[in-house]
Every structure is written in C-alpha cells, then in structure tokens.
C-alpha cells in the first residue's frame, strides 16, 4: 500500500534523485500518461507528455479542444475525474517555500494531506468559465476568504481585510462592497477578476490559467491579461497558460508547448516558435488564425479537410429571386430605422421597497443591409448587439422605430407592424445561427427531427420531400447524411454548429443573422465554419448580419462594419477603411486591444491599465455624448469619406473628426 507523504516527511532517495533531475525547474512533467476508463476500456488521452516550467516564467500550452491541455492541468492540481488516472510518468514540483523540496504529484493520492496543501496553496488554477466556477449561493468575499482560511492561519477581521486588499489589487473599484456581492451581480470581467483573486490570495508559486480570457470581450481580455502580467511580476510566480488563442500566447508567454491528441508536437522559446515554426501542425494553427493583414479573396487555412458544401437544388416551393450584390443605399434588403428599446430594472432588496429604473439597451439605431452583403456588428458584451438581432426577428418588440424588410425587390414590409400570421411568414426569410452550438440544439431530437422542424412548422412539402431537403442540407454544410439518426451529443462543437447552419438554411432565407457563431469554437474549427459561411454566401447569395466581438473574424467576413457602444452605433464604414482608418476613439480602443499572433505587434499593456477604451473621459469632447455640465449632448452622424460615418456632437465639421 502506498504511504501518504506528509509535509514533514524527509525526502526519500527516489525523491532526492528526482530533485537532482529537475534542473532548478519549478515544475517538471516527464513522460506523463493519463487514461480514462470508458465502460471498462482504457482510453489514453495524454501520451508521454513532457514539459518544464522555470520559476517566474510563463509557459503556454497550446492546442485544440480534446488535445489534453486541461487534463494535464487537472493532473497537476490533483483533480482528475474519478474515471481518470495517471498511468505513467512524473509531475515533479519543487516548492520554493520548502527550500526546493521536490514532490512527485503523480504519485500522491488526490485526497492526501500534502496534495491538499499544494492544491490552492502552492499551485492555484483559474478556470475558463467564471460563472460556473463560482458558487452562486456564496458571496465573492466568502469564496476568496475560504481559500485563505484553508491554507493559512489568518482568521476573522484580518482575513476579511486581506481579502478586500486582494479584491482591490485585481481591480475592483469598491472592494468593501464587492466582498458582499454575489457572482450574478458581477459582469464577466469582474467575475474573472474574482477568480484571479481567489487563485492568488495564498501567493502560490505556480498559477495555472486555463483559457482565462476566452469568454471575455477583447477589451476586457486585454485588461485581464495586463492584470495577470502585473500580478505575476509582483508575486514572482510562474504561470502555465492554457489556450488556443495564439495572439494571447504571443503577448504573454516566454516558452510555448504545442500539443495535439495528447502528444507534444513542438516546444521552445516564444521567438523560435513564432519566428521559425517547424511542425506542420503548428504551421497550420498559425495559418488558421484570421488577421487584419489578409488580402482580398485570401482564405483561412483549415487544419484538416472538411467536406465542401454541395451545390444541390432547393426544396422550397416559392420562387426565389437570384440576389445580386449591391450597395445598401441602392438595393437594401433591410432598413433599420430609429430602433429604441428600454428595459425596466427593479432596484432594492427584500427589506426595502422596489424602485424601477429604465435602462436603454438600444438607443436610436439605424442602418441598412444591402442584398447579398455581409454587415458586421461589433462591440463589447452588453452594448446591445444581440438585442438588436432580437428586435429584427421580433423576439422583442421595440419601443419605437421600424424594421423594413424586402424579401424581394419592391416588396417591403415593416416587421414591427406585422401580426402573428404575417410575422410567421416573414420569419421564414430571416433565420438565426446562435452562439452556443451545445445549447441551441434540442438534445432529445435527432438531427433529422431538428432539420425537419422548420419545414414542418411552415408547412413546406410532404414528409418525403422534407426528408430529401434535409439530406440536401447535410451535404450543403459538409456533413454525412448517414448522421441524420444521431443525437447532438454525439457530434463535436464544429459539427453541431454545422447542424445549426443547416437548420438556418432549411427555409432558404434571404437574411441570416449570425450571432457570435464561432466564439465557442477552437481556432481550427473556427476556420472551417467561417470558410463554410463564405462558401454558402457565394453559392446561394445569402445576406448576413454578422454579430461578434472578435474584430479579426468580422474583418474576414464582412463587407461593411458597424461599431456599437452602449446601445448606439458610433461608427460605420466599409471593411477596407474602418479598421485601417478608424475615426472614433472607441473603435480605436477595440483595435488596440486585439492581441496579434505576431511578436512585432505587442499589446500596449500600459494603455490597457490606465485608459479603458469605453471610458468617455478618455475621449475628445466632440465624441462625448454628455456635456461638461452633465446634460446629454445632441449627437449626429457625420460622413468623413464616402460610406464612412462617425457619431459626433451636432455641428462638428467632418474635417475635425480625427
């Protein structure tokens, strides 16, 4: 029987030999093998992985979903699932707090006293999704303080003061108030900051950051990365950064380890990895990332081949006009005019009377979408992008404004004025692709049932023609029709998103609203989906409203781009000019926050710390929606060049909009 090591045990000869082999590294993973027991059959998911982390350095572990990144981090933390086990190799941790005494974590029982001391005390982890990682029934302060109490002798008022100090250190504006707040009261960025505070409250020697910024907007991501850099330098800790975002890697890492299907493909210093990549997989990863320097017509390179969309016939009975690409002013398929939507929010607590506060989520938004065009809509979370899409589809009813839709030239209807029957018909021409490929498909329905449902609801064809149409749809999105009897859980994320795209195409819509369609996908799968959407647009002359906070993705997809801030459009222009000659300070701030996978274009972390782009105090007066007296200023769009409009204070000449 394996004896449980304790913090006071003397090093065994084996441990001494292990320490001699670590070469001064903080963490040394050597020939690690991890298997999962699936119904009695072992599945090896990590196959002889080896890597090292030096004290005070940042090592990025890069790879796709399913490559074994997170499983390695779970093994280091001693939190592998019950059906997972380490079948070989070593995880040597040399703890500076114990004079460099080396512990083989792979040989420790996960529930041992020493493992509990290391986990959270000497090695901490930040998880990808802060909302599911934080307890919804405990305050932020209680959860952070719990880690402090478990691993130190700090108690009572001193523990609260230390927790509030850490909340202030990670950027909470009011730490005393934040201590008593619950996770649902915080934005995504503040929840992630709370996770960072919890991970660092015990001053660990190693921080594992598992996709710490994937779920965040580009500006919030930049602030979180700047915070991690500052805290790493302040505490002198090392970091294992797990990510698939090569832009984040280029701005954070000292060394890079590339993993594919549980095997290390390439490893080395950051300059060598980005300057002279050797392995074909790493080269393919770099080529799959969209960037602003892509030439017109240049396509993303997908890591692996996927079936091309088939050019099949349509199953819809009503005639379809061949769309032609045109400017929005000459031939708009949709004209959004003065949309305003407010929500009433209750304020108060159980012990006080509720008061109503009106929040304007969409504030006088107007734009056109040309037939056959892709209009990109970008902005931070909470700016109103998705609310606009719901107003267009009439999932929400606007307070004021119109949505004029022209399925065929010369046939225009106001969607906001339609009754239920007419609205049902109009909706067949406007479909959506949703953000989450996991949550947007009914897990109790087969793919056949999912794709037939729109046809059945709108009474298009009999069963035989519907089955034929569904088969065509599978081919159009590059999936094997033999998968039609399967359920969503048996597909990967990229395949599920293809099913969502097929469902959106079922009724042959004129307009498809793509609401963050690739934000939940790896860079390699993202490239496949974006290329598929481009191919489908070209083949069927589709019109897209493409909503995203990933500016490089929008730059790759869109013909024109509109930038949204706090419910208002602040700039709109052709793709070729907006990101290359931005005029509004908010647009510039969004671009400045994009991490490039290029060592020659690092993020300006000093700017990210001191001047958040959404803070109007950092804007020139002509762009501010408020007067110095606090009163609202009259704002209007000014055309600074053909098709390029910027929101400024009324009366501002176009020549001064710089």
Secondary structure, 3 states (H helix, E strand, C coil): CCCCCCCCCCCCHHHHHHHHHCCCEEEEEEEEEEEEEECCEEEEEEEEEEEEEECCCEEEEECCCCCCHHHHHHHHHCCCCCCEEEEEEEEEEEEHHHCCEEEEHHHCCCCCHHHHHHECCCEEEECCCHHHHCCCCCEHHHHHHHHHHHHCCCCHHHHHHHHHHHHHHCCCCCHHHHHCCEHHHCCHHHHHHHHHHHHHCCCCCEEEEECCCCCCCHHHHHHHHHHHHHHHHHHCCEEEEEECCHHHHHHHCCEEEEEECCEEEEEEEHHHHHHCCCCHHHHHHHHCCCCCCCCCCCCCCCCCCCCCCCCCCCCCCCCCCCCCCCCCCCCEEEEEEEEEEEEEEEECCCCCCCEEEEEEEEEEEEEEEECCCEEEEECCCCCCHHHHHHHHCCCCCCCEEEEEEEEECCEEEEHHHCCHHHHHHHHCCEEEECCCCCCCCCCCCEHHHHHHHHHHHCCCCCHHHHHHHHHHHHHHCCCCHHHHHCEHHHCCHHHHHHHHHHHHHCCCCCEEEEECCCCCCCHHHHHHHHHHHHHHHHHHCCEEEEEECCHHHHHHHCCEEEEEECCEEEEEEEHHHHCCCCCCHHHHHHHHCCCCCCCCCCCCHHHHHHCCCCCHHHCCHHHCCECCCCCECCEEEEEEECCEEEEEECCCCHHHCC
